[in-house]
Amino acid sequence: MRMQEAGPVVNPSVNASVNPWLAMVPGTDPAGRSRAVRDGWEEFVARGAITPSVRPVVAESWRRSATARVASDVVAPISLEPGALEAYRSGHPLARLLPLFRELLGGVAQEGGHLFAVCDELGRLLWVDGHRGELRRAERMNFVAGASWDERHAGTTAPGTALTVGHPVQIFATEHFSRPMQRWTCAAAPVRAPHTGRLLGAVDITGGDHLAGPHSLALVQATARAAEAELASQRRPAAGPDVWLSALGRDAAGWGAQGRRLRLSRRHSEIVVLLATHPDGLTGDRLAALLYGEQEVDPVTLRAELSRLRRRIGPLLGSRPYRLCATVRCDVLMAADELAAGFPHAALRTYQGPLLPLSEAPGVRRLRAVLDDRVRRAVLDGRDVELLRHWVRTPWAEGDLEVREALLAVLPVRSAERAAVARDAQRLRAAYGLPAEHPVALARPTATSAQRGAD
């Protein structure tokens, strides 16, 4: 690890005219920049205040970290033990790209004395490789495969922040939220599925302050683009292709397999969603009940629908019982898994709206109600200002008074945003015939120091 050398401070504050995702402009003295940001970090930890030396992308990440109650000396936890890790990562879509990552980043990491890492969409490190000495140092802060490096567990880091904001980013030294990580500089870029745009994970390079320049950010961006191009060019065998299914916030589901993209009819959308959420399959009678409820329907009607669906998706539709004969990456299941794993930010990125909102099929309506309630409850229970902001801006939360009042409780008292939310809440209270004033709307927030410092 290169130790930072003393030197004159050159432009220690943020220069708004440069790339906001880059930690420093060329020519900046790393030691001076590190001291200036450390002063800002100490001010934030002590009083929640943001100084001019802190970039906006870092300031927002610090606020999210504080809201999640991440300790300033946190070490990333291990969430995938060796046995589970090996099984999980071998089946992950990025596993196919490991030779590419090693080709593009492995040699550079060895020669430059740093590390490269690949994480999944939840920020869990799947592979970490590079310079042997740096690997030993990285182990002390759990920068190892199986550890969770998302913002909720590790605070501000390049991989965690890149996944949260969905953009390549560089995090320099004292910009890390956790003190043990502040000897390192890292750059990371998200990797997305080429056909759906869904986050698959991120690639990262980590080392000393020699990485604090445009080259490291450009390198991970180029690697992520190469990975996405490789995924787009790959084809799986017809006997077992990967299939994606998008049904959240859509009247008709999107279906993709073997390079083909389809927009399914409403009835076919209902069928594939029900089959995707019942991987062991459904009998004809059970599928009919989930589609039609107590309505009297001739069995021929269902068989005809399934026959038409089979003409569209081919042998991927099995029978006896009816099932999908493929690994399905379904946004409904992904959002549920992310909630179960305790990653509300990831779940809210996946959740694009209610499941097939126009569907009246009983099975779909139940799935929709359960998922809607779980996502909304995660937003409310977390009291995370970013999640609450996101939720109140969505069309499906137009009449959600409870979430608006939860947002009022964590917003700074003297802010235009809080005043606007309060007016909206009062409008809804009047519409629901409730008293005009509410103690939540009038009380001063008692949230984190980060939120108090934003007053």
C-alpha positions as a Markdown table, in Angstrom:
| # | Residue | x | y | z |
|---|---|---|---|---|
| 1 | Met | 0.0 | 0.0 | 0.0 |
| 2 | Arg | 1.4 | 3.4 | -0.9 |
| 3 | Met | 1.4 | 5.7 | 2.1 |
| 4 | Gln | 0.2 | 9.3 | 1.4 |
| 5 | Glu | 3.1 | 11.8 | 1.4 |
| 6 | Ala | 2.8 | 15.3 | 2.8 |
| 7 | Gly | 2.7 | 18.1 | 0.3 |
| 8 | Pro | 1.0 | 21.4 | -0.5 |
| 9 | Val | -2.8 | 21.3 | -0.8 |
| 10 | Val | -3.8 | 21.8 | -4.5 |
| 11 | Asn | -7.5 | 22.4 | -5.0 |
| 12 | Pro | -8.7 | 20.5 | -2.0 |
| 13 | Ser | -12.3 | 21.5 | -2.5 |
| 14 | Val | -14.8 | 20.2 | -5.1 |
| 15 | Asn | -14.5 | 21.5 | -8.6 |
| 16 | Ala | -18.0 | 21.5 | -10.0 |
| 17 | Ser | -16.8 | 21.9 | -13.6 |
| 18 | Val | -15.2 | 18.4 | -13.7 |
| 19 | Asn | -16.6 | 14.9 | -13.9 |
| 20 | Pro | -18.7 | 14.6 | -10.6 |
| 21 | Trp | -18.0 | 10.8 | -10.5 |
| 22 | Leu | -14.2 | 11.4 | -10.4 |
| 23 | Ala | -12.5 | 12.0 | -7.1 |
| 24 | Met | -9.8 | 14.4 | -8.2 |
| 25 | Val | -8.8 | 16.6 | -11.1 |
| 26 | Pro | -5.4 | 15.8 | -12.6 |
| 27 | Gly | -2.7 | 17.7 | -10.7 |
| 28 | Thr | -4.4 | 17.6 | -7.4 |
| 29 | Asp | -2.1 | 16.6 | -4.5 |
| 30 | Pro | -3.6 | 13.3 | -3.0 |
| 31 | Ala | -2.3 | 14.0 | 0.5 |
| 32 | Gly | -3.8 | 17.5 | 0.6 |
| 33 | Arg | -7.1 | 16.3 | -0.8 |
| 34 | Ser | -7.2 | 13.5 | 1.7 |
| 35 | Arg | -6.7 | 15.9 | 4.6 |
| 36 | Ala | -9.4 | 18.2 | 3.4 |
| 37 | Val | -11.9 | 15.4 | 3.0 |
| 38 | Arg | -10.9 | 13.9 | 6.3 |
| 39 | Asp | -11.8 | 17.2 | 8.0 |
| 40 | Gly | -15.1 | 17.1 | 6.2 |
| 41 | Trp | -15.7 | 13.5 | 7.4 |
| 42 | Glu | -14.9 | 14.3 | 11.0 |
| 43 | Glu | -17.3 | 17.3 | 10.8 |
| 44 | Phe | -20.0 | 15.0 | 9.4 |
| 45 | Val | -19.5 | 12.2 | 11.9 |
| 46 | Ala | -19.5 | 14.8 | 14.8 |
| 47 | Arg | -22.3 | 17.1 | 13.7 |
| 48 | Gly | -23.8 | 15.8 | 10.5 |
| 49 | Ala | -22.6 | 18.9 | 8.5 |
| 50 | Ile | -21.3 | 18.7 | 5.0 |
| 51 | Thr | -18.3 | 20.9 | 4.1 |
| 52 | Pro | -17.4 | 22.2 | 0.6 |
| 53 | Ser | -14.5 | 19.7 | 0.4 |
| 54 | Val | -17.0 | 16.8 | 0.0 |
| 55 | Arg | -18.4 | 15.9 | -3.4 |
| 56 | Pro | -22.2 | 15.8 | -3.7 |
| 57 | Val | -22.2 | 12.1 | -4.6 |
| 58 | Val | -20.1 | 11.3 | -1.5 |
| 59 | Ala | -22.2 | 13.6 | 0.7 |
| 60 | Glu | -25.4 | 11.8 | -0.3 |
| 61 | Ser | -23.8 | 8.4 | 0.3 |
| 62 | Trp | -22.6 | 9.5 | 3.7 |
| 63 | Arg | -26.2 | 10.6 | 4.5 |
| 64 | Arg | -27.5 | 7.2 | 3.4 |
| 65 | Ser | -24.9 | 5.4 | 5.5 |
| 66 | Ala | -25.8 | 7.4 | 8.5 |
| 67 | Thr | -29.5 | 6.8 | 8.0 |
| 68 | Ala | -28.7 | 3.1 | 7.8 |
| 69 | Arg | -26.8 | 3.5 | 11.1 |
| 70 | Val | -23.5 | 2.3 | 9.7 |
| 71 | Ala | -20.8 | 2.7 | 12.3 |
| 72 | Ser | -17.8 | 4.9 | 11.3 |
| 73 | Asp | -15.4 | 2.1 | 12.0 |
| 74 | Val | -17.5 | -0.7 | 10.5 |
| 75 | Val | -16.0 | -3.8 | 8.8 |
| 76 | Ala | -18.0 | -5.4 | 6.1 |
| 77 | Pro | -19.7 | -8.5 | 7.3 |
| 78 | Ile | -19.4 | -12.0 | 5.7 |
| 79 | Ser | -22.8 | -12.9 | 4.3 |
| 80 | Leu | -21.9 | -15.9 | 2.1 |
| 81 | Glu | -19.8 | -18.6 | 3.8 |
| 82 | Pro | -17.5 | -20.7 | 1.6 |
| 83 | Gly | -19.9 | -23.5 | 0.8 |
| 84 | Ala | -22.8 | -21.3 | 0.0 |
| 85 | Leu | -20.5 | -18.8 | -1.8 |
| 86 | Glu | -19.2 | -21.4 | -4.2 |
| 87 | Ala | -22.7 | -22.7 | -5.1 |
| 88 | Tyr | -24.1 | -19.2 | -5.5 |
| 89 | Arg | -21.4 | -17.6 | -7.6 |
| 90 | Ser | -21.1 | -20.6 | -9.9 |
| 91 | Gly | -24.7 | -20.1 | -11.0 |
| 92 | His | -24.5 | -16.3 | -11.2 |
| 93 | Pro | -24.6 | -14.7 | -14.7 |
| 94 | Leu | -21.3 | -13.0 | -14.1 |
| 95 | Ala | -19.5 | -16.3 | -13.6 |
| 96 | Arg | -19.4 | -16.7 | -17.4 |
| 97 | Leu | -17.4 | -13.4 | -17.6 |
| 98 | Leu | -14.7 | -14.2 | -15.1 |
| 99 | Pro | -12.1 | -15.1 | -17.8 |
| 100 | Leu | -12.9 | -11.7 | -19.4 |
| 101 | Phe | -12.5 | -9.9 | -16.0 |
| 102 | Arg | -9.2 | -11.6 | -15.4 |
| 103 | Glu | -8.0 | -10.7 | -18.9 |
| 104 | Leu | -8.9 | -7.0 | -18.6 |
| 105 | Leu | -8.2 | -6.4 | -14.9 |
| 106 | Gly | -6.0 | -9.2 | -13.6 |
| 107 | Gly | -2.8 | -8.3 | -15.3 |
| 108 | Val | -3.2 | -4.6 | -14.5 |
| 109 | Ala | -3.9 | -5.4 | -10.9 |
| 110 | Gln | -0.8 | -7.5 | -10.5 |
| 111 | Glu | 1.5 | -5.0 | -12.2 |
| 112 | Gly | -0.1 | -2.0 | -10.5 |
| 113 | Gly | -0.1 | -3.5 | -7.0 |
| 114 | His | -3.8 | -3.4 | -6.5 |
| 115 | Leu | -6.9 | -5.7 | -6.5 |
| 116 | Phe | -9.9 | -6.3 | -8.7 |
| 117 | Ala | -13.2 | -7.5 | -7.5 |
| 118 | Val | -16.6 | -8.6 | -8.9 |
| 119 | Cys | -19.8 | -8.3 | -6.8 |
| 120 | Asp | -23.4 | -9.3 | -7.3 |
| 121 | Glu | -26.3 | -6.9 | -7.5 |
| 122 | Leu | -26.7 | -6.9 | -3.7 |
| 123 | Gly | -23.0 | -5.8 | -3.2 |
| 124 | Arg | -21.7 | -9.2 | -2.1 |
| 125 | Leu | -18.2 | -9.8 | -3.3 |
| 126 | Leu | -18.0 | -12.9 | -5.5 |
| 127 | Trp | -14.4 | -12.8 | -6.6 |
| 128 | Val | -11.4 | -10.8 | -5.3 |
| 129 | Asp | -8.0 | -11.2 | -7.0 |
| 130 | Gly | -4.8 | -9.3 | -7.7 |
| 131 | His | -1.5 | -8.4 | -5.9 |
| 132 | Arg | -0.7 | -11.0 | -3.2 |
| 133 | Gly | 0.4 | -8.4 | -0.6 |
| 134 | Glu | -2.7 | -6.3 | -1.2 |
| 135 | Leu | -4.9 | -9.4 | -0.8 |
| 136 | Arg | -3.4 | -10.0 | 2.7 |
| 137 | Arg | -4.0 | -6.3 | 3.7 |
| 138 | Ala | -7.5 | -6.4 | 2.2 |
| 139 | Glu | -8.4 | -9.4 | 4.4 |
| 140 | Arg | -8.1 | -7.3 | 7.5 |
| 141 | Met | -11.2 | -5.3 | 6.5 |
| 142 | Asn | -13.0 | -8.3 | 5.0 |
| 143 | Phe | -12.5 | -7.2 | 1.4 |
| 144 | Val | -12.9 | -10.9 | 0.5 |
| 145 | Ala | -15.3 | -13.1 | -1.4 |
| 146 | Gly | -18.5 | -13.5 | 0.4 |
| 147 | Ala | -18.5 | -10.1 | 2.2 |
| 148 | Ser | -21.3 | -7.6 | 1.8 |
| 149 | Trp | -20.0 | -4.3 | 0.5 |
| 150 | Asp | -23.2 | -2.5 | -0.2 |
| 151 | Glu | -23.8 | 0.9 | 1.5 |
| 152 | Arg | -26.2 | -0.6 | 4.1 |
| 153 | His | -23.4 | -2.8 | 5.5 |
| 154 | Ala | -20.2 | -1.1 | 4.6 |
| 155 | Gly | -21.1 | 2.5 | 4.1 |
| 156 | Thr | -19.6 | 4.5 | 1.2 |
| 157 | Thr | -17.5 | 2.4 | -1.1 |
| 158 | Ala | -17.0 | 2.3 | -4.8 |
| 159 | Pro | -18.9 | -0.9 | -5.5 |
| 160 | Gly | -21.7 | -0.2 | -3.0 |
| 161 | Thr | -22.2 | 3.4 | -4.1 |
| 162 | Ala | -22.0 | 2.4 | -7.8 |
| 163 | Leu | -24.8 | -0.1 | -7.3 |
| 164 | Thr | -26.9 | 2.4 | -5.3 |
| 165 | Val | -26.7 | 5.2 | -7.8 |
| 166 | Gly | -26.5 | 2.9 | -10.9 |
| 167 | His | -23.4 | 4.8 | -12.3 |
| 168 | Pro | -19.6 | 4.3 | -12.4 |
| 169 | Val | -17.9 | 6.1 | -9.5 |
| 170 | Gln | -14.6 | 6.6 | -7.9 |
| 171 | Ile | -14.2 | 6.8 | -4.1 |
| 172 | Phe | -10.9 | 8.2 | -2.8 |
| 173 | Ala | -9.3 | 7.4 | 0.6 |
| 174 | Thr | -11.1 | 9.5 | 3.2 |
| 175 | Glu | -14.3 | 9.6 | 1.2 |
| 176 | His | -15.0 | 6.1 | 2.5 |
| 177 | Phe | -17.5 | 6.3 | 5.3 |
| 178 | Ser | -15.7 | 3.7 | 7.4 |
| 179 | Arg | -12.3 | 4.7 | 8.9 |
| 180 | Pro | -10.6 | 1.3 | 8.3 |
| 181 | Met | -11.3 | 1.7 | 4.6 |
| 182 | Gln | -9.8 | 5.2 | 4.3 |
| 183 | Arg | -6.3 | 4.0 | 3.3 |
| 184 | Trp | -7.8 | 2.7 | 0.0 |
| 185 | Thr | -9.0 | 4.2 | -3.2 |
| 186 | Cys | -11.4 | 2.3 | -5.5 |
| 187 | Ala | -13.4 | 2.7 | -8.7 |
| 188 | Ala | -16.4 | 0.6 | -9.7 |
| 189 | Ala | -18.9 | 0.4 | -12.5 |
| 190 | Pro | -22.2 | -1.4 | -12.6 |
| 191 | Val | -22.8 | -4.3 | -15.1 |
| 192 | Arg | -26.3 | -4.7 | -16.5 |
| 193 | Ala | -28.1 | -7.4 | -18.4 |
| 194 | Pro | -28.0 | -6.3 | -22.0 |
| 195 | His | -31.6 | -7.1 | -22.9 |
| 196 | Thr | -33.4 | -5.8 | -19.8 |
| 197 | Gly | -31.0 | -3.3 | -18.3 |
| 198 | Arg | -31.3 | -5.0 | -14.9 |
| 199 | Leu | -28.3 | -4.7 | -12.6 |
| 200 | Leu | -26.3 | -7.9 | -12.3 |
| 201 | Gly | -23.4 | -6.6 | -10.2 |
| 202 | Ala | -20.3 | -4.4 | -10.5 |
| 203 | Val | -16.6 | -4.6 | -11.2 |
| 204 | Asp | -14.1 | -2.8 | -9.0 |
| 205 | Ile | -10.5 | -2.0 | -8.7 |
| 206 | Thr | -9.0 | -1.2 | -5.3 |
| 207 | Gly | -5.6 | 0.0 | -4.2 |
| 208 | Gly | -3.6 | 3.0 | -3.1 |
| 209 | Asp | -4.0 | 6.7 | -4.0 |
| 210 | His | -2.2 | 6.0 | -7.3 |
| 211 | Leu | -5.7 | 4.9 | -8.5 |
| 212 | Ala | -7.1 | 8.4 | -7.8 |
| 213 | Gly | -7.2 | 9.6 | -11.4 |
| 214 | Pro | -9.3 | 9.3 | -14.6 |
| 215 | His | -7.6 | 6.1 | -15.7 |
| 216 | Ser | -9.1 | 3.9 | -13.0 |
| 217 | Leu | -12.6 | 5.1 | -13.6 |
| 218 | Ala | -12.2 | 4.7 | -17.4 |
| 219 | Leu | -10.8 | 1.2 | -16.9 |
| 220 | Val | -13.8 | -0.1 | -14.9 |
| 221 | Gln | -16.2 | 1.6 | -17.3 |
| 222 | Ala | -14.6 | -0.1 | -20.3 |
| 223 | Thr | -14.6 | -3.4 | -18.5 |
| 224 | Ala | -18.3 | -3.2 | -17.7 |
| 225 | Arg | -19.1 | -2.3 | -21.3 |
| 226 | Ala | -17.0 | -5.2 | -22.5 |
| 227 | Ala | -18.8 | -7.5 | -20.1 |
| 228 | Glu | -22.2 | -6.4 | -21.3 |
| 229 | Ala | -21.2 | -6.8 | -24.9 |
| 230 | Glu | -20.0 | -10.3 | -24.1 |
| 231 | Leu | -23.3 | -11.2 | -22.4 |
| 232 | Ala | -25.2 | -9.9 | -25.4 |
| 233 | Ser | -23.2 | -12.1 | -27.8 |
| 234 | Gln | -23.5 | -15.3 | -25.8 |
| 235 | Arg | -26.1 | -17.9 | -26.5 |
| 236 | Arg | -27.2 | -20.7 | -24.2 |
| 237 | Pro | -28.2 | -24.2 | -25.4 |
| 238 | Ala | -31.8 | -24.5 | -26.3 |
| 239 | Ala | -32.3 | -27.2 | -23.7 |
| 240 | Gly | -31.8 | -24.9 | -20.8 |
| 241 | Pro | -31.6 | -21.2 | -21.7 |
| 242 | Asp | -31.7 | -18.3 | -19.2 |
| 243 | Val | -35.1 | -16.6 | -19.4 |
| 244 | Trp | -36.0 | -13.2 | -18.2 |
| 245 | Leu | -39.5 | -12.1 | -17.3 |
| 246 | Ser | -40.5 | -8.5 | -16.4 |
| 247 | Ala | -44.0 | -8.0 | -15.1 |
| 248 | Leu | -43.7 | -5.2 | -12.5 |
| 249 | Gly | -45.4 | -2.0 | -13.5 |
| 250 | Arg | -46.4 | -3.5 | -16.8 |
| 251 | Asp | -49.9 | -4.3 | -18.2 |
| 252 | Ala | -48.3 | -7.0 | -20.3 |
| 253 | Ala | -45.2 | -8.9 | -19.4 |
| 254 | Gly | -41.9 | -8.8 | -21.3 |
| 255 | Trp | -40.3 | -12.1 | -22.0 |
| 256 | Gly | -36.8 | -12.8 | -23.3 |
| 257 | Ala | -35.1 | -16.1 | -24.2 |
| 258 | Gln | -32.3 | -17.1 | -26.7 |
| 259 | Gly | -32.0 | -13.5 | -28.0 |
| 260 | Arg | -35.7 | -13.1 | -28.7 |
| 261 | Arg | -37.8 | -10.5 | -26.9 |
| 262 | Leu | -41.6 | -10.8 | -26.8 |
| 263 | Arg | -44.5 | -8.8 | -25.4 |
| 264 | Leu | -47.0 | -11.3 | -24.1 |
| 265 | Ser | -50.8 | -10.9 | -24.1 |
| 266 | Arg | -52.4 | -10.1 | -20.8 |
| 267 | Arg | -53.6 | -13.7 | -20.3 |
| 268 | His | -50.3 | -15.2 | -21.3 |
| 269 | Ser | -48.6 | -12.7 | -19.0 |
| 270 | Glu | -50.7 | -14.0 | -16.1 |
| 271 | Ile | -49.9 | -17.6 | -17.0 |
| 272 | Val | -46.1 | -17.1 | -17.1 |
| 273 | Val | -46.1 | -15.1 | -13.9 |
| 274 | Leu | -48.0 | -17.8 | -12.1 |
| 275 | Leu | -45.7 | -20.5 | -13.5 |
| 276 | Ala | -42.6 | -18.5 | -12.7 |
| 277 | Thr | -43.7 | -18.1 | -9.1 |
| 278 | His | -44.6 | -21.8 | -8.8 |
| 279 | Pro | -41.3 | -23.5 | -10.1 |
| 280 | Asp | -42.5 | -27.0 | -9.2 |
| 281 | Gly | -45.4 | -26.6 | -11.6 |
| 282 | Leu | -49.2 | -26.4 | -11.4 |
| 283 | Thr | -51.9 | -28.9 | -12.4 |
| 284 | Gly | -54.5 | -27.8 | -14.9 |
| 285 | Asp | -57.1 | -27.4 | -12.2 |
| 286 | Arg | -54.9 | -25.4 | -9.9 |
| 287 | Leu | -53.7 | -23.1 | -12.7 |
| 288 | Ala | -57.4 | -22.6 | -13.8 |
| 289 | Ala | -58.3 | -21.7 | -10.2 |
| 290 | Leu | -55.5 | -19.1 | -10.0 |
| 291 | Leu | -56.5 | -17.6 | -13.4 |
| 292 | Tyr | -60.3 | -17.7 | -13.2 |
| 293 | Gly | -61.2 | -18.2 | -9.5 |
| 294 | Glu | -64.7 | -19.6 | -9.0 |
| 295 | Gln | -65.8 | -18.6 | -12.5 |
| 296 | Glu | -67.0 | -21.6 | -14.5 |
| 297 | Val | -64.6 | -22.1 | -17.4 |
| 298 | Asp | -64.5 | -25.0 | -19.8 |
| 299 | Pro | -61.1 | -26.8 | -19.5 |
| 300 | Val | -60.8 | -26.5 | -23.3 |
| 301 | Thr | -60.4 | -22.7 | -22.8 |
| 302 | Leu | -57.3 | -23.1 | -20.7 |
| 303 | Arg | -55.8 | -25.7 | -22.9 |
| 304 | Ala | -56.3 | -23.4 | -25.9 |
| 305 | Glu | -54.6 | -20.6 | -24.1 |
| 306 | Leu | -51.7 | -22.8 | -23.2 |
| 307 | Ser | -51.4 | -24.1 | -26.8 |
| 308 | Arg | -51.2 | -20.5 | -28.1 |
| 309 | Leu | -48.6 | -19.7 | -25.5 |
| 310 | Arg | -46.5 | -22.7 | -26.5 |
| 311 | Arg | -46.5 | -21.5 | -30.1 |
| 312 | Arg | -44.9 | -18.3 | -28.8 |
| 313 | Ile | -42.3 | -19.6 | -26.3 |
| 314 | Gly | -41.9 | -23.2 | -27.7 |
| 315 | Pro | -40.5 | -26.0 | -25.5 |
| 316 | Leu | -39.9 | -23.7 | -22.6 |
| 317 | Leu | -43.5 | -24.4 | -21.6 |
| 318 | Gly | -43.8 | -27.9 | -20.1 |
| 319 | Ser | -46.8 | -29.9 | -19.1 |
| 320 | Arg | -47.9 | -32.6 | -16.5 |
| 321 | Pro | -47.6 | -30.4 | -14.5 |
| 322 | Tyr | -47.6 | -27.1 | -16.4 |
| 323 | Arg | -44.2 | -25.4 | -15.7 |
| 324 | Leu | -41.4 | -23.3 | -17.2 |
| 325 | Cys | -38.6 | -25.5 | -18.4 |
| 326 | Ala | -35.8 | -23.0 | -17.8 |
| 327 | Thr | -34.1 | -20.8 | -15.2 |
| 328 | Val | -36.2 | -17.7 | -15.0 |
| 329 | Arg | -34.9 | -14.4 | -13.8 |
| 330 | Cys | -38.2 | -12.8 | -12.9 |
| 331 | Asp | -38.4 | -9.3 | -11.4 |
| 332 | Val | -41.2 | -10.4 | -9.1 |
| 333 | Leu | -39.0 | -13.1 | -7.5 |
| 334 | Met | -35.9 | -10.8 | -7.5 |
| 335 | Ala | -37.7 | -8.0 | -5.6 |
| 336 | Ala | -39.0 | -10.6 | -3.0 |
| 337 | Asp | -35.5 | -12.1 | -2.6 |
| 338 | Glu | -34.0 | -8.6 | -2.1 |
| 339 | Leu | -36.5 | -7.8 | 0.5 |
| 340 | Ala | -35.9 | -11.1 | 2.3 |
| 341 | Ala | -32.2 | -10.5 | 2.2 |
| 342 | Gly | -32.7 | -7.0 | 3.8 |
| 343 | Phe | -31.8 | -4.9 | 0.8 |
| 344 | Pro | -34.6 | -2.4 | 0.4 |
| 345 | His | -32.7 | -0.1 | -1.9 |
| 346 | Ala | -32.1 | -3.0 | -4.3 |
| 347 | Ala | -35.7 | -4.1 | -4.0 |
| 348 | Leu | -37.0 | -0.6 | -4.8 |
| 349 | Arg | -34.8 | -0.5 | -7.9 |
| 350 | Thr | -36.3 | -3.8 | -9.1 |
| 351 | Tyr | -39.8 | -2.8 | -8.1 |
| 352 | Gln | -41.1 | -0.8 | -11.1 |
| 353 | Gly | -44.7 | -0.8 | -10.0 |
| 354 | Pro | -47.5 | -3.2 | -9.1 |
| 355 | Leu | -47.5 | -6.6 | -10.7 |
| 356 | Leu | -49.7 | -6.6 | -13.9 |
| 357 | Pro | -51.9 | -3.8 | -12.4 |
| 358 | Leu | -54.8 | -4.5 | -14.7 |
| 359 | Ser | -55.0 | -8.2 | -14.1 |
| 360 | Glu | -58.0 | -9.6 | -12.2 |
| 361 | Ala | -56.7 | -13.2 | -12.1 |
| 362 | Pro | -57.0 | -14.2 | -8.4 |
| 363 | Gly | -53.6 | -15.7 | -8.2 |
| 364 | Val | -52.0 | -12.6 | -9.7 |
| 365 | Arg | -54.0 | -10.3 | -7.4 |
| 366 | Arg | -52.7 | -12.1 | -4.4 |
| 367 | Leu | -49.1 | -12.0 | -5.5 |
| 368 | Arg | -49.6 | -8.3 | -6.3 |
| 369 | Ala | -51.1 | -7.4 | -2.9 |
| 370 | Val | -48.4 | -9.4 | -1.0 |
| 371 | Leu | -45.5 | -7.8 | -2.9 |
| 372 | Asp | -46.9 | -4.3 | -2.8 |
| 373 | Asp | -47.4 | -4.6 | 1.0 |
| 374 | Arg | -43.9 | -5.9 | 1.6 |
| 375 | Val | -42.2 | -3.2 | -0.5 |
| 376 | Arg | -44.2 | -0.4 | 1.1 |
| 377 | Arg | -43.6 | -1.8 | 4.6 |
| 378 | Ala | -39.8 | -1.9 | 3.9 |
| 379 | Val | -40.0 | 1.7 | 2.8 |
| 380 | Leu | -41.9 | 2.7 | 6.0 |
| 381 | Asp | -40.0 | 0.6 | 8.5 |
| 382 | Gly | -36.6 | 1.7 | 7.2 |
| 383 | Arg | -37.3 | 5.5 | 7.7 |
| 384 | Asp | -34.7 | 6.0 | 4.9 |
| 385 | Val | -35.1 | 9.5 | 3.5 |
| 386 | Glu | -34.1 | 8.3 | 0.0 |
| 387 | Leu | -36.5 | 5.4 | -0.1 |
| 388 | Leu | -39.4 | 7.5 | 1.2 |
| 389 | Arg | -38.6 | 10.3 | -1.3 |
| 390 | His | -38.6 | 7.8 | -4.1 |
| 391 | Trp | -41.9 | 6.2 | -3.0 |
| 392 | Val | -43.9 | 9.4 | -2.7 |
| 393 | Arg | -42.9 | 10.4 | -6.2 |
| 394 | Thr | -44.3 | 7.3 | -7.8 |
| 395 | Pro | -47.8 | 7.3 | -9.4 |
| 396 | Trp | -49.0 | 4.3 | -7.2 |
| 397 | Ala | -48.3 | 6.3 | -4.0 |
| 398 | Glu | -50.3 | 9.3 | -5.1 |
| 399 | Gly | -52.7 | 8.9 | -2.2 |
| 400 | Asp | -50.4 | 7.4 | 0.4 |
| 401 | Leu | -50.7 | 9.7 | 3.4 |
| 402 | Glu | -48.8 | 7.4 | 5.8 |
| 403 | Val | -45.6 | 7.5 | 3.7 |
| 404 | Arg | -45.7 | 11.2 | 3.3 |
| 405 | Glu | -46.0 | 11.7 | 7.1 |
| 406 | Ala | -43.1 | 9.3 | 7.6 |
| 407 | Leu | -41.1 | 11.4 | 5.1 |
| 408 | Leu | -42.0 | 14.5 | 7.1 |
| 409 | Ala | -40.5 | 12.9 | 10.2 |
| 410 | Val | -37.0 | 12.6 | 8.7 |
| 411 | Leu | -36.8 | 15.8 | 6.5 |
| 412 | Pro | -35.1 | 18.9 | 7.8 |
| 413 | Val | -37.6 | 21.3 | 9.4 |
| 414 | Arg | -36.6 | 24.4 | 7.4 |
| 415 | Ser | -36.5 | 23.1 | 3.9 |
| 416 | Ala | -38.6 | 23.8 | 0.8 |
| 417 | Glu | -39.0 | 20.0 | 0.2 |
| 418 | Arg | -40.5 | 19.5 | 3.7 |
| 419 | Ala | -42.9 | 22.4 | 3.2 |
| 420 | Ala | -44.1 | 20.9 | -0.1 |
| 421 | Val | -44.5 | 17.4 | 1.4 |
| 422 | Ala | -46.4 | 18.9 | 4.3 |
| 423 | Arg | -48.8 | 20.7 | 1.9 |
| 424 | Asp | -49.4 | 17.4 | 0.1 |
| 425 | Ala | -50.0 | 15.6 | 3.3 |
| 426 | Gln | -52.5 | 18.2 | 4.5 |
| 427 | Arg | -54.3 | 17.9 | 1.1 |
| 428 | Leu | -54.7 | 14.2 | 1.6 |
| 429 | Arg | -55.8 | 14.6 | 5.2 |
| 430 | Ala | -58.5 | 16.9 | 4.0 |
| 431 | Ala | -59.5 | 14.5 | 1.3 |
| 432 | Tyr | -59.8 | 11.7 | 3.8 |
| 433 | Gly | -61.8 | 13.8 | 6.3 |
| 434 | Leu | -59.0 | 13.8 | 8.9 |
| 435 | Pro | -57.9 | 16.8 | 11.1 |
| 436 | Ala | -55.9 | 19.4 | 9.2 |
| 437 | Glu | -53.0 | 19.3 | 11.7 |
| 438 | His | -50.9 | 16.3 | 12.6 |
| 439 | Pro | -48.2 | 16.1 | 15.2 |
| 440 | Val | -45.8 | 14.4 | 12.8 |
| 441 | Ala | -46.1 | 17.3 | 10.4 |
| 442 | Leu | -45.3 | 19.8 | 13.1 |
| 443 | Ala | -42.6 | 18.0 | 15.1 |
| 444 | Arg | -38.9 | 18.6 | 14.6 |
| 445 | Pro | -37.2 | 15.4 | 13.3 |
| 446 | Thr | -35.2 | 13.3 | 15.7 |
| 447 | Ala | -33.3 | 11.3 | 13.2 |
| 448 | Thr | -29.6 | 10.9 | 12.5 |
| 449 | Ser | -26.9 | 13.5 | 12.8 |
| 450 | Ala | -26.7 | 13.5 | 9.1 |
| 451 | Gln | -30.3 | 14.6 | 8.7 |
| 452 | Arg | -29.9 | 17.2 | 11.5 |
| 453 | Gly | -26.9 | 18.7 | 9.8 |
| 454 | Ala | -28.9 | 19.2 | 6.6 |
| 455 | Asp | -31.1 | 21.8 | 8.4 |
